[in-house]
């Protein structure tokens, strides 16, 4: 059995002492999630000198969430490139705001999509055991979700406040999606991601919905770091690592 020592987190992760910050990641969570869900990812990105700031996504008050994001973007102590990193409903919000806010890039992880008529989607989530199975196969992340008293079980089926999701951002966009995601099936997500010519879609084999925290979380984090490093070089995403021709 996997056990996890959980500690309260403020959702703020900074670079190691003495390191020069390389950019800022504004982290937008999905339905039901808390900052504790992203402590591992936050520490990992911060270890590579990217400042990470967690912003709760209030689906019933998107204006307040946007205001919180704009306040961070106005903070001159947070260095560029500034990137929106969203998961689930946070990814849907990042898709909406990516073309409207002063950011350099967007990362969309397991984007949530509206159901027909914007009703509560039927994702065959029947109970907590079924929900956590759909979310992740990572035993550590399962333990984090199970022991987080602030995590909202069942919220993953909550409807979105948008009837459509359109990717119109002119900024470089990285999309990450698991091939075994049954909350947002890959076929539906693929249609959304390919709306934008500047979206680079990366598939995580056998990945489930909480793709930032699933079994391949190390590879996913490394892919995000490569995206961030490319943004630092050029908005055209010049490759940092290339192959020998």
QUIMO-V538628 format. One line per field, one symbol per residue. ss: DSSP state (h for helix, s for strand, l for the rest). A space follows every 10 residues. Layout:
ss->???
This chain:
ss->llllllllll lsslllllll llssssssll llllhhhhhh hhhhhhhlls ssssslllll lhhhhhhhhh hhhlllllll lsssssslhh hhhhhhhlll llllsssssl lllllhhhll lllllllhhh hhhhhlllhh hhhhhhhlll llllhhhlll llllllllll lsssssssll lllllhhhhh hhhlllllss ssssllllll hhhlllhhhh hhhhhhhhhh hhhlllllll lllll
